[in-house]
Amino acid sequence: QSALTQPASVSGSPGQSITISCTGTSSGVGSYNLVSWYQQHPGKAPKLMIYEGGKRPSGVSNRFSGSKSGNTASLTISGLQAEDEADYYCCSYAGSSTFYVFGAGTTVTVL
Amino acid sequence: QVQLQESGPGVVKPSGTLSLTCVVSGVSISSSNWWSWVRQPPGKGLEWIGEIYHSGGINYNPSLKSRVTISVDKSKNQCSLKMTSVTAADTAVYYCASIISGMVHFDSWGQGTLVTVSP
């Protein structure tokens, strides 16, 4: 069982905005703004989309944004496009004993 | 630009040892990066296995620590993963990933290699 809870699936129509939540604990997500988000298309390796809660790596579309409130981190995809259909995983640094924990993943479907 | 390439046997027998290699290119393995292993069972989510720094720092997932060894070969610019006493539950795609020192996110990933535990 993941230490981070994500919805199994989220869907939206092209052009809409969707938000994926990632809920952890007060000692994990709540204590550190160190959540990262990864996009994974079928048969491909994960790709970093957001780090340190809300920073975007070079080359990642500004349609992707991250935020945090309390123990919940969120990834928002605005202007949804067909190419955004993929699995999305959150990951949090969980301290010097557990280190990294992932959510179970959210499948995004573009209707 | 860091590039990572995993390799190893695609099939390992139950109770055997899984051995994988990650060749690093585009940067020295002695650069300011931690080198991690992450796995993904078929149809399931990601699980962090462990990480190593070239100077010897190593961290493991507590749930796998007793069976896992990660090492670095500076002469070959590669890191390796060994996992003992494997079972069917260890069947997964194994990824090599890098973390810039001081950061806590996986910025580059290899393409992954599927390891199946089967008699």
gemmi code that builds the backbone of each chain (N, CA, C; Angstrom):
import gemmi

chains = {
    "A": [
        ("GLN", (0.850, -1.210, 0.000), (0.000, 0.000, 0.000), (0.878, 1.250, 0.000)),
        ("SER", (0.606, 2.167, -0.978), (1.416, 3.363, -1.095), (1.223, 4.271, 0.109)),
        ("ALA", (2.291, 4.995, 0.464), (2.171, 5.975, 1.528), (1.539, 7.250, 0.995)),
        ("LEU", (1.440, 7.389, -0.332), (0.831, 8.535, -0.967), (-0.423, 8.062, -1.701)),
        ("THR", (-1.536, 8.775, -1.502), (-2.812, 8.369, -2.083), (-3.178, 9.242, -3.265)),
        ("GLN", (-3.352, 8.618, -4.423), (-3.777, 9.299, -5.632), (-5.083, 8.681, -6.111)),
        ("PRO", (-5.918, 9.460, -6.825), (-7.099, 8.856, -7.445), (-6.643, 7.924, -8.547)),
        ("ALA", (-7.395, 6.825, -8.755), (-7.011, 5.858, -9.779), (-7.102, 6.441, -11.174)),
        ("SER", (-8.080, 7.297, -11.390), (-8.262, 7.850, -12.726), (-8.879, 9.237, -12.668)),
        ("VAL", (-8.543, 10.025, -13.656), (-9.109, 11.363, -13.848), (-9.291, 11.533, -15.352)),
        ("SER", (-10.397, 12.145, -15.746), (-10.627, 12.359, -17.174), (-11.103, 13.772, -17.438)),
        ("GLY", (-10.921, 14.208, -18.671), (-11.362, 15.526, -19.071), (-11.405, 15.644, -20.573)),
        ("SER", (-12.102, 16.638, -21.051), (-12.192, 16.882, -22.484), (-11.043, 17.768, -22.936)),
        ("PRO", (-10.708, 17.704, -24.210), (-9.639, 18.582, -24.722), (-9.922, 20.048, -24.394)),
        ("GLY", (-8.888, 20.732, -23.933), (-9.018, 22.139, -23.596), (-9.388, 22.403, -22.146)),
        ("GLN", (-9.918, 21.386, -21.474), (-10.287, 21.559, -20.071), (-9.063, 21.485, -19.167)),
        ("SER", (-9.275, 21.808, -17.894), (-8.223, 21.645, -16.878), (-8.608, 20.498, -15.953)),
        ("ILE", (-7.618, 19.721, -15.546), (-7.849, 18.663, -14.572), (-6.802, 18.776, -13.468)),
        ("THR", (-7.146, 18.248, -12.310), (-6.213, 18.271, -11.176), (-6.122, 16.884, -10.570)),
        ("ILE", (-4.885, 16.449, -10.327), (-4.623, 15.158, -9.700), (-4.090, 15.429, -8.297)),
        ("SER", (-4.691, 14.808, -7.306), (-4.250, 15.017, -5.928), (-3.316, 13.901, -5.472)),
        ("CYS", (-2.529, 14.218, -4.482), (-1.556, 13.275, -3.920), (-1.496, 13.564, -2.421)),
        ("THR", (-2.123, 12.712, -1.638), (-2.237, 12.966, -0.201), (-1.288, 12.077, 0.586)),
        ("GLY", (-0.503, 12.720, 1.445), (0.447, 11.983, 2.261), (0.197, 12.240, 3.732)),
        ("THR", (1.268, 12.225, 4.490), (1.170, 12.423, 5.930), (1.811, 13.742, 6.332)),
        ("SER", (1.557, 14.148, 7.552), (2.123, 15.410, 8.042), (3.638, 15.330, 8.154)),
        ("SER", (4.171, 14.104, 8.287), (5.621, 13.955, 8.406), (6.287, 13.780, 7.047)),
        ("GLY", (5.481, 13.645, 5.994), (6.024, 13.471, 4.645), (5.717, 14.692, 3.795)),
        ("VAL", (4.636, 14.581, 3.023), (4.230, 15.691, 2.157), (4.028, 16.970, 2.962)),
        ("GLY", (3.456, 16.840, 4.144), (3.149, 18.013, 4.944), (4.366, 18.746, 5.477)),
        ("SER", (5.468, 18.004, 5.640), (6.663, 18.602, 6.227), (7.625, 19.156, 5.186)),
        ("TYR", (7.616, 18.582, 4.012), (8.550, 18.992, 2.978), (7.796, 19.427, 1.729)),
        ("ASN", (8.232, 20.492, 1.083), (7.663, 20.850, -0.220), (8.557, 20.221, -1.284)),
        ("LEU", (8.654, 18.888, -1.221), (9.610, 18.168, -2.062), (8.929, 17.105, -2.902)),
        ("VAL", (7.682, 17.376, -3.303), (6.955, 16.432, -4.137), (7.337, 16.632, -5.594)),
        ("SER", (7.543, 15.519, -6.286), (7.790, 15.556, -7.729), (6.704, 14.756, -8.437)),
        ("TRP", (6.495, 15.072, -9.684), (5.474, 14.407, -10.493), (6.107, 13.869, -11.781)),
        ("TYR", (5.661, 12.677, -12.167), (6.195, 12.009, -13.337), (5.063, 11.572, -14.268)),
        ("GLN", (5.302, 11.756, -15.555), (4.377, 11.320, -16.592), (4.928, 10.045, -17.216)),
        ("GLN", (4.064, 9.048, -17.411), (4.527, 7.814, -18.029), (3.535, 7.345, -19.090)),
        ("HIS", (3.993, 7.343, -20.321), (3.195, 6.777, -21.400), (3.434, 5.272, -21.452)),
        ("PRO", (2.476, 4.497, -22.001), (2.594, 3.034, -22.017), (3.899, 2.559, -22.649)),
        ("GLY", (4.591, 1.691, -21.948), (5.826, 1.129, -22.457), (7.027, 2.059, -22.408)),
        ("LYS", (6.865, 3.222, -21.817), (7.949, 4.208, -21.759), (8.410, 4.432, -20.330)),
        ("ALA", (9.582, 5.041, -20.206), (10.093, 5.394, -18.889), (9.368, 6.620, -18.353)),
        ("PRO", (9.302, 6.770, -17.043), (8.729, 7.989, -16.466), (9.516, 9.222, -16.899)),
        ("LYS", (8.824, 10.351, -16.937), (9.435, 11.638, -17.302), (9.097, 12.654, -16.222)),
        ("LEU", (10.109, 13.346, -15.726), (9.904, 14.362, -14.699), (9.120, 15.537, -15.263)),
        ("MET", (8.029, 15.906, -14.578), (7.195, 17.015, -15.025), (7.230, 18.195, -14.054)),
        ("ILE", (7.279, 17.907, -12.760), (7.277, 18.925, -11.711), (8.197, 18.454, -10.592)),
        ("TYR", (8.978, 19.355, -10.008), (9.787, 19.022, -8.849), (9.676, 20.114, -7.800)),
        ("GLU", (10.066, 19.771, -6.577), (9.963, 20.690, -5.433), (8.599, 21.365, -5.393)),
        ("GLY", (7.589, 20.582, -5.596), (6.217, 21.043, -5.457), (5.650, 21.758, -6.672)),
        ("GLY", (6.424, 22.684, -7.245), (5.834, 23.495, -8.307), (6.798, 23.973, -9.385)),
        ("LYS", (8.018, 23.456, -9.396), (8.993, 23.884, -10.400), (8.949, 22.969, -11.627)),
        ("ARG", (9.091, 23.566, -12.806), (9.075, 22.803, -14.060), (10.483, 22.685, -14.633)),
        ("PRO", (10.874, 21.470, -15.032), (12.168, 21.326, -15.724), (12.089, 22.014, -17.082)),
        ("SER", (13.251, 22.367, -17.604), (13.312, 22.944, -18.929), (12.672, 21.993, -19.936)),
        ("GLY", (11.832, 22.543, -20.817), (11.220, 21.733, -21.853), (9.827, 21.214, -21.520)),
        ("VAL", (9.431, 21.308, -20.271), (8.081, 20.868, -19.890), (7.105, 22.013, -20.090)),
        ("SER", (5.994, 21.709, -20.720), (4.990, 22.721, -21.040), (4.496, 23.430, -19.782)),
        ("ASN", (4.243, 24.739, -19.920), (3.710, 25.505, -18.784), (2.228, 25.209, -18.544)),
        ("ARG", (1.669, 24.260, -19.303), (0.309, 23.802, -19.009), (0.298, 22.913, -17.763)),
        ("PHE", (1.473, 22.482, -17.358), (1.603, 21.648, -16.161), (2.044, 22.525, -14.993)),
        ("SER", (1.315, 22.424, -13.881), (1.678, 23.195, -12.701), (1.442, 22.359, -11.456)),
        ("GLY", (2.194, 22.668, -10.403), (2.072, 21.928, -9.155), (1.856, 22.860, -7.993)),
        ("SER", (1.199, 22.339, -6.966), (0.949, 23.120, -5.763), (0.820, 22.184, -4.576)),
        ("LYS", (0.725, 22.763, -3.380), (0.566, 21.969, -2.161), (-0.278, 22.723, -1.145)),
        ("SER", (-1.126, 21.979, -0.473), (-1.896, 22.543, 0.629), (-1.940, 21.503, 1.739)),
        ("GLY", (-1.333, 21.815, 2.858), (-1.312, 20.860, 3.959), (-0.596, 19.585, 3.565)),
        ("ASN", (-1.268, 18.452, 3.733), (-0.675, 17.167, 3.406), (-0.965, 16.710, 1.975)),
        ("THR", (-1.541, 17.582, 1.165), (-1.922, 17.208, -0.194), (-1.204, 18.054, -1.238)),
        ("ALA", (-0.522, 17.358, -2.155), (0.086, 18.005, -3.304), (-0.837, 17.793, -4.496)),
        ("SER", (-0.766, 18.691, -5.451), (-1.645, 18.588, -6.623), (-0.887, 18.904, -7.899)),
        ("LEU", (-1.270, 18.216, -8.957), (-0.768, 18.489, -10.299), (-1.956, 18.922, -11.145)),
        ("THR", (-1.848, 20.080, -11.755), (-2.907, 20.578, -12.626), (-2.414, 20.609, -14.060)),
        ("ILE", (-3.220, 20.072, -14.944), (-2.941, 20.138, -16.377), (-4.020, 21.019, -16.985)),
        ("SER", (-3.609, 22.142, -17.548), (-4.563, 23.044, -18.173), (-4.510, 22.877, -19.688)),
        ("GLY", (-5.590, 23.254, -20.369), (-5.619, 23.110, -21.817), (-5.338, 21.674, -22.238)),
        ("LEU", (-6.053, 20.739, -21.642), (-5.795, 19.308, -21.831), (-5.691, 18.942, -23.310)),
        ("GLN", (-4.662, 18.154, -23.644), (-4.432, 17.707, -25.022), (-4.366, 16.186, -25.071)),
        ("ALA", (-4.594, 15.641, -26.246), (-4.593, 14.186, -26.418), (-3.275, 13.572, -25.950)),
        ("GLU", (-2.173, 14.281, -26.160), (-0.854, 13.761, -25.788), (-0.655, 13.693, -24.276)),
        ("ASP", (-1.555, 14.317, -23.517), (-1.437, 14.285, -22.057), (-1.987, 12.984, -21.478)),
        ("GLU", (-2.627, 12.182, -22.309), (-3.173, 10.903, -21.852), (-2.016, 9.983, -21.467)),
        ("ALA", (-1.943, 9.648, -20.194), (-0.805, 8.898, -19.645), (-1.084, 8.590, -18.182)),
        ("ASP", (-0.169, 7.850, -17.569), (-0.200, 7.665, -16.124), (0.670, 8.727, -15.465)),
        ("TYR", (0.233, 9.206, -14.311), (0.976, 10.229, -13.580), (1.221, 9.740, -12.153)),
        ("TYR", (2.472, 9.870, -11.719), (2.866, 9.434, -10.384), (3.422, 10.600, -9.586)),
        ("CYS", (3.004, 10.705, -8.340), (3.649, 11.653, -7.438), (4.695, 10.898, -6.628)),
        ("CYS", (5.672, 11.630, -6.148), (6.751, 11.053, -5.351), (7.139, 12.080, -4.299)),
        ("SER", (7.357, 11.618, -3.102), (7.761, 12.528, -2.032), (8.995, 12.020, -1.317)),
        ("TYR", (9.880, 12.940, -0.999), (10.978, 12.609, -0.103), (10.372, 12.428, 1.284)),
        ("ALA", (10.705, 11.328, 1.934), (10.036, 10.982, 3.193), (11.007, 10.897, 4.363)),
        ("GLY", (12.135, 11.569, 4.272), (13.062, 11.571, 5.391), (14.190, 10.586, 5.213)),
        ("SER", (15.130, 10.614, 6.122), (16.384, 9.867, 5.965), (16.299, 8.401, 6.353)),
        ("SER", (15.100, 7.889, 6.615), (14.975, 6.442, 6.849), (14.200, 5.777, 5.721)),
        ("THR", (13.181, 6.424, 5.236), (12.358, 5.886, 4.159), (12.763, 6.413, 2.800)),
        ("PHE", (13.290, 7.616, 2.734), (13.769, 8.288, 1.536), (12.658, 8.619, 0.556)),
        ("TYR", (12.343, 7.765, -0.418), (11.402, 8.122, -1.478), (10.205, 7.181, -1.489)),
        ("VAL", (9.005, 7.786, -1.535), (7.782, 6.999, -1.681), (6.994, 7.537, -2.859)),
        ("PHE", (6.383, 6.615, -3.620), (5.577, 6.974, -4.769), (4.101, 6.739, -4.467)),
        ("GLY", (3.253, 7.511, -5.150), (1.836, 7.205, -5.152), (1.583, 6.045, -6.094)),
        ("ALA", (0.381, 5.494, -6.065), (0.036, 4.334, -6.884), (-0.211, 4.695, -8.342)),
        ("GLY", (-0.300, 5.985, -8.625), (-0.469, 6.425, -10.002), (-1.911, 6.765, -10.353)),
        ("THR", (-2.060, 7.719, -11.263), (-3.367, 8.153, -11.752), (-3.380, 8.089, -13.270)),
        ("THR", (-4.363, 7.416, -13.823), (-4.496, 7.352, -15.275), (-5.342, 8.524, -15.748)),
        ("VAL", (-4.754, 9.339, -16.611), (-5.478, 10.478, -17.183), (-6.000, 10.091, -18.556)),
        ("THR", (-7.301, 10.264, -18.725), (-7.949, 9.959, -20.002), (-8.495, 11.239, -20.606)),
        ("VAL", (-8.174, 11.466, -21.867), (-8.696, 12.611, -22.595), (-9.889, 12.133, -23.412)),
        ("LEU", (-11.054, 12.649, -23.063), (-12.307, 12.153, -23.655), (-12.474, 12.554, -25.116)),
    ],
    "B": [
        ("GLN", (24.062, 16.183, -20.881), (22.824, 15.413, -20.875), (23.124, 13.985, -20.407)),
        ("VAL", (22.557, 13.625, -19.268), (22.777, 12.290, -18.719), (21.964, 11.265, -19.507)),
        ("GLN", (22.630, 10.196, -19.913), (21.929, 9.088, -20.560), (22.222, 7.814, -19.782)),
        ("LEU", (21.174, 7.014, -19.578), (21.277, 5.809, -18.767), (20.765, 4.618, -19.561)),
        ("GLN", (21.482, 3.507, -19.475), (21.090, 2.298, -20.207), (21.242, 1.084, -19.305)),
        ("GLU", (20.106, 0.456, -19.002), (20.119, -0.743, -18.160), (20.317, -1.992, -19.007)),
        ("SER", (20.913, -2.999, -18.414), (21.053, -4.277, -19.095), (21.172, -5.390, -18.069)),
        ("GLY", (20.843, -6.602, -18.505), (20.941, -7.755, -17.630), (20.062, -8.881, -18.137)),
        ("PRO", (20.141, -10.041, -17.482), (19.323, -11.187, -17.893), (17.840, -10.874, -17.799)),
        ("GLY", (17.088, -11.303, -18.777), (15.658, -11.049, -18.774), (14.882, -12.025, -17.900)),
        ("VAL", (15.507, -13.172, -17.591), (14.846, -14.189, -16.774), (15.780, -14.636, -15.657)),
        ("VAL", (15.254, -14.736, -14.458), (16.013, -15.214, -13.292), (15.160, -16.277, -12.598)),
        ("LYS", (15.801, -17.325, -12.146), (15.066, -18.396, -11.469), (14.712, -18.015, -10.043)),
        ("PRO", (13.574, -18.505, -9.559), (13.209, -18.242, -8.156), (14.315, -18.681, -7.219)),
        ("SER", (14.521, -17.892, -6.189), (15.568, -18.052, -5.169), (16.943, -17.655, -5.681)),
        ("GLY", (17.030, -17.278, -6.946), (18.295, -16.858, -7.517), (18.604, -15.399, -7.247)),
        ("THR", (19.658, -14.905, -7.909), (20.107, -13.525, -7.749), (19.921, -12.746, -9.034)),
        ("LEU", (19.267, -11.608, -8.911), (19.053, -10.691, -10.035), (20.241, -9.741, -10.089)),
        ("SER", (20.850, -9.618, -11.274), (21.992, -8.714, -11.424), (21.789, -7.825, -12.638)),
        ("LEU", (21.797, -6.527, -12.424), (21.599, -5.555, -13.497), (22.707, -4.513, -13.487)),
        ("THR", (22.973, -3.959, -14.674), (23.973, -2.918, -14.828), (23.342, -1.705, -15.480)),
        ("CYS", (23.777, -0.529, -15.066), (23.334, 0.727, -15.659), (24.571, 1.475, -16.160)),
        ("VAL", (24.693, 1.581, -17.480), (25.814, 2.327, -18.056), (25.427, 3.797, -18.154)),
        ("VAL", (26.273, 4.648, -17.602), (26.040, 6.089, -17.600), (26.863, 6.733, -18.708)),
        ("SER", (26.229, 7.573, -19.513), (26.961, 8.314, -20.541), (26.557, 9.783, -20.503)),
        ("GLY", (27.418, 10.623, -21.031), (27.158, 12.053, -21.046), (27.682, 12.787, -19.829)),
        ("VAL", (28.041, 12.028, -18.803), (28.560, 12.606, -17.575), (29.349, 11.532, -16.825)),
        ("SER", (30.309, 11.952, -16.029), (31.056, 10.981, -15.231), (30.200, 10.471, -14.078)),
        ("ILE", (30.334, 9.193, -13.785), (29.598, 8.640, -12.655), (30.109, 9.223, -11.342)),
        ("SER", (31.242, 9.885, -11.408), (31.796, 10.564, -10.235), (31.339, 12.013, -10.134)),
        ("SER", (30.388, 12.403, -10.964), (29.836, 13.759, -10.900), (28.876, 13.853, -9.718)),
        ("SER", (28.301, 15.021, -9.545), (27.433, 15.275, -8.388), (26.025, 14.732, -8.608)),
        ("ASN", (25.939, 13.447, -8.756), (24.652, 12.768, -8.932), (24.586, 11.544, -8.031)),
        ("TRP", (23.394, 11.284, -7.530), (23.106, 9.996, -6.917), (22.505, 9.115, -8.013)),
        ("TRP", (22.863, 7.859, -7.995), (22.388, 6.907, -9.007), (21.424, 5.934, -8.335)),
        ("SER", (20.183, 5.955, -8.816), (19.106, 5.211, -8.160), (18.602, 4.069, -9.020)),
        ("TRP", (17.961, 3.120, -8.363), (17.218, 2.061, -9.035), (15.758, 2.138, -8.579)),
        ("VAL", (14.859, 2.053, -9.557), (13.415, 2.088, -9.322), (12.806, 0.937, -10.117)),
        ("ARG", (11.815, 0.249, -9.563), (11.202, -0.843, -10.311), (9.699, -0.665, -10.430)),
        ("GLN", (9.124, -1.373, -11.402), (7.694, -1.277, -11.681), (7.161, -2.640, -12.111)),
        ("PRO", (6.472, -3.341, -11.217), (5.849, -4.626, -11.612), (4.853, -4.380, -12.733)),
        ("PRO", (4.629, -5.365, -13.574), (3.692, -5.192, -14.706), (2.325, -4.695, -14.257)),
        ("GLY", (1.887, -3.602, -14.854), (0.581, -3.049, -14.550), (0.465, -2.358, -13.204)),
        ("LYS", (1.601, -2.179, -12.525), (1.555, -1.568, -11.183), (2.389, -0.301, -11.119)),
        ("GLY", (2.531, 0.232, -9.920), (3.208, 1.501, -9.740), (4.710, 1.370, -9.525)),
        ("LEU", (5.329, 2.520, -9.266), (6.786, 2.611, -9.112), (7.200, 2.383, -7.666)),
        ("GLU", (8.358, 1.756, -7.494), (8.917, 1.516, -6.156), (10.402, 1.841, -6.171)),
        ("TRP", (10.839, 2.718, -5.267), (12.251, 3.057, -5.156), (12.978, 1.909, -4.463)),
        ("ILE", (14.111, 1.515, -5.039), (14.892, 0.401, -4.487), (16.063, 0.907, -3.653)),
        ("GLY", (16.799, 1.879, -4.189), (17.954, 2.372, -3.471), (18.764, 3.314, -4.334)),
        ("GLU", (19.840, 3.876, -3.761), (20.669, 4.845, -4.468), (22.094, 4.789, -3.951)),
        ("ILE", (23.021, 5.263, -4.799), (24.424, 5.272, -4.421), (25.087, 6.544, -4.932)),
        ("TYR", (26.061, 7.045, -4.172), (26.897, 8.168, -4.582), (28.295, 7.613, -4.822)),
        ("HIS", (29.024, 8.244, -5.744), (30.307, 7.670, -6.159), (31.302, 7.536, -5.019)),
        ("SER", (31.168, 8.417, -4.014), (32.136, 8.389, -2.916), (31.802, 7.342, -1.857)),
        ("GLY", (30.689, 6.637, -2.082), (30.380, 5.526, -1.182), (29.088, 5.638, -0.409)),
        ("GLY", (28.414, 6.774, -0.457), (27.140, 6.894, 0.232), (26.100, 5.985, -0.417)),
        ("ILE", (25.377, 5.217, 0.394), (24.364, 4.294, -0.129), (23.131, 4.357, 0.765)),
        ("ASN", (21.956, 4.367, 0.146), (20.698, 4.307, 0.874), (19.796, 3.276, 0.211)),
        ("TYR", (19.077, 2.504, 1.040), (18.199, 1.461, 0.515), (16.780, 1.633, 1.040)),
        ("ASN", (15.825, 1.150, 0.250), (14.447, 1.039, 0.712), (14.444, 0.046, 1.880)),
        ("PRO", (13.941, 0.451, 3.042), (13.973, -0.462, 4.206), (13.326, -1.813, 3.923)),
        ("SER", (12.321, -1.849, 3.065), (11.614, -3.106, 2.796), (12.429, -4.068, 1.933)),
        ("LEU", (13.472, -3.576, 1.278), (14.286, -4.419, 0.383), (15.732, -4.533, 0.849)),
        ("LYS", (16.091, -3.786, 1.856), (17.486, -3.622, 2.262), (18.220, -4.936, 2.480)),
        ("SER", (17.539, -5.926, 3.046), (18.212, -7.181, 3.384), (18.599, -7.985, 2.145)),
        ("ARG", (18.029, -7.662, 0.992), (18.275, -8.466, -0.217), (19.007, -7.691, -1.322)),
        ("VAL", (19.253, -6.417, -1.128), (19.744, -5.563, -2.212), (21.157, -5.048, -1.947)),
        ("THR", (21.960, -5.018, -3.006), (23.272, -4.373, -2.966), (23.425, -3.527, -4.218)),
        ("ILE", (23.780, -2.258, -4.036), (24.049, -1.353, -5.152), (25.514, -0.959, -5.084)),
        ("SER", (26.172, -0.953, -6.245), (27.598, -0.616, -6.279), (27.904, 0.239, -7.493)),
        ("VAL", (29.096, 0.830, -7.488), (29.560, 1.686, -8.572), (30.900, 1.158, -9.101)),
        ("ASP", (31.060, 1.167, -10.411), (32.344, 0.838, -11.046), (32.785, 2.075, -11.812)),
        ("LYS", (33.701, 2.840, -11.206), (34.108, 4.103, -11.813), (34.857, 3.878, -13.131)),
        ("SER", (35.598, 2.782, -13.222), (36.389, 2.523, -14.430), (35.492, 2.269, -15.645)),
        ("LYS", (34.281, 1.783, -15.399), (33.344, 1.495, -16.488), (32.213, 2.510, -16.565)),
        ("ASN", (32.244, 3.486, -15.670), (31.179, 4.513, -15.603), (29.792, 3.872, -15.519)),
        ("GLN", (29.655, 2.941, -14.619), (28.392, 2.246, -14.478), (28.093, 1.925, -13.021)),
        ("CYS", (26.824, 1.698, -12.759), (26.433, 1.223, -11.440), (25.684, -0.091, -11.609)),
        ("SER", (25.570, -0.839, -10.525), (24.985, -2.163, -10.598), (24.009, -2.396, -9.460)),
        ("LEU", (23.085, -3.296, -9.710), (22.098, -3.706, -8.719), (22.124, -5.223, -8.601)),
        ("LYS", (22.206, -5.706, -7.372), (22.058, -7.144, -7.114), (20.952, -7.337, -6.098)),
        ("MET", (20.062, -8.275, -6.393), (18.967, -8.604, -5.496), (18.940, -10.120, -5.325)),
        ("THR", (19.027, -10.559, -4.086), (19.092, -11.992, -3.810), (17.718, -12.574, -3.459)),
        ("SER", (17.655, -13.884, -3.469), (16.448, -14.623, -3.052), (15.189, -14.091, -3.733)),
        ("VAL", (15.236, -13.978, -5.045), (14.105, -13.383, -5.773), (12.927, -14.351, -5.842)),
        ("THR", (11.746, -13.768, -5.901), (10.503, -14.524, -6.088), (9.731, -13.889, -7.244)),
        ("ALA", (8.581, -14.459, -7.546), (7.762, -13.919, -8.634), (7.384, -12.466, -8.370)),
        ("ALA", (7.313, -12.083, -7.107), (6.963, -10.707, -6.752), (8.024, -9.708, -7.178)),
        ("ASP", (9.200, -10.197, -7.527), (10.277, -9.298, -7.979), (10.260, -9.118, -9.502)),
        ("THR", (9.330, -9.768, -10.180), (9.171, -9.553, -11.621), (8.748, -8.113, -11.859)),
        ("ALA", (9.516, -7.396, -12.668), (9.258, -5.968, -12.854), (10.151, -5.405, -13.959)),
        ("VAL", (9.820, -4.208, -14.395), (10.750, -3.412, -15.194), (11.613, -2.644, -14.202)),
        ("TYR", (12.907, -2.767, -14.356), (13.855, -2.094, -13.468), (14.463, -0.901, -14.199)),
        ("TYR", (14.343, 0.269, -13.573), (14.869, 1.508, -14.140), (16.063, 2.002, -13.333)),
        ("CYS", (17.010, 2.571, -14.058), (18.094, 3.337, -13.466), (17.702, 4.810, -13.606)),
        ("ALA", (17.921, 5.601, -12.568), (17.548, 7.016, -12.613), (18.586, 7.840, -11.852)),
        ("SER", (18.719, 9.101, -12.220), (19.708, 9.958, -11.559), (19.028, 11.050, -10.751)),
        ("ILE", (19.692, 11.433, -9.673), (19.252, 12.525, -8.810), (20.438, 13.456, -8.623)),
        ("ILE", (20.273, 14.728, -8.965), (21.345, 15.687, -8.738), (21.554, 15.824, -7.237)),
        ("SER", (22.797, 15.788, -6.814), (23.096, 15.892, -5.397), (22.499, 17.163, -4.802)),
        ("GLY", (21.825, 16.999, -3.672), (21.170, 18.130, -3.023), (19.709, 18.275, -3.411)),
        ("MET", (19.309, 17.553, -4.443), (17.918, 17.559, -4.888), (17.259, 16.237, -4.492)),
        ("VAL", (15.950, 16.169, -4.635), (15.240, 14.954, -4.253), (14.216, 14.556, -5.303)),
        ("HIS", (14.602, 14.651, -6.568), (13.745, 14.192, -7.636), (14.596, 13.495, -8.689)),
        ("PHE", (13.969, 12.593, -9.436), (14.650, 11.790, -10.439), (14.589, 12.535, -11.773)),
        ("ASP", (15.717, 13.134, -12.202), (15.659, 14.007, -13.358), (15.925, 13.292, -14.683)),
        ("SER", (16.637, 12.179, -14.656), (16.875, 11.404, -15.875), (16.609, 9.935, -15.599)),
        ("TRP", (16.074, 9.254, -16.596), (15.726, 7.836, -16.458), (16.269, 7.031, -17.632)),
        ("GLY", (16.642, 5.794, -17.372), (16.939, 4.873, -18.442), (15.630, 4.357, -19.037)),
        ("GLN", (15.739, 3.569, -20.099), (14.548, 3.051, -20.761), (13.923, 1.890, -19.989)),
        ("GLY", (14.683, 1.300, -19.072), (14.173, 0.204, -18.266), (14.448, -1.153, -18.896)),
        ("THR", (14.545, -2.169, -18.061), (14.736, -3.530, -18.531), (13.816, -4.467, -17.749)),
        ("LEU", (13.103, -5.326, -18.465), (12.166, -6.242, -17.826), (12.895, -7.475, -17.308)),
        ("VAL", (12.683, -7.773, -16.051), (13.217, -8.985, -15.450), (12.038, -9.851, -14.999)),
        ("THR", (12.001, -11.063, -15.476), (10.950, -12.009, -15.113), (11.552, -13.107, -14.250)),
        ("VAL", (10.942, -13.350, -13.097), (11.381, -14.446, -12.238), (10.527, -15.656, -12.564)),
        ("SER", (11.154, -16.663, -13.117), (10.422, -17.838, -13.586), (11.329, -19.059, -13.571)),
        ("PRO", (10.780, -20.261, -13.255), (11.610, -21.475, -13.201), (12.242, -21.796, -14.550)),
    ],
}
model = gemmi.Model(1)
for chain_id, residues in chains.items():
    chain = gemmi.Chain(chain_id)
    for i, (resn, *xyz) in enumerate(residues, 1):
        res = gemmi.Residue()
        res.name, res.seqid = resn, gemmi.SeqId(i, " ")
        for name, pos in zip(("N", "CA", "C"), xyz):
            atom = gemmi.Atom()
            atom.name, atom.element = name, gemmi.Element(name[0])
            atom.pos, atom.b_iso = gemmi.Position(*pos), 0.0
            res.add_atom(atom)
        chain.add_residue(res)
    model.add_chain(chain)
structure = gemmi.Structure()
structure.add_model(model)
structure.setup_entities()
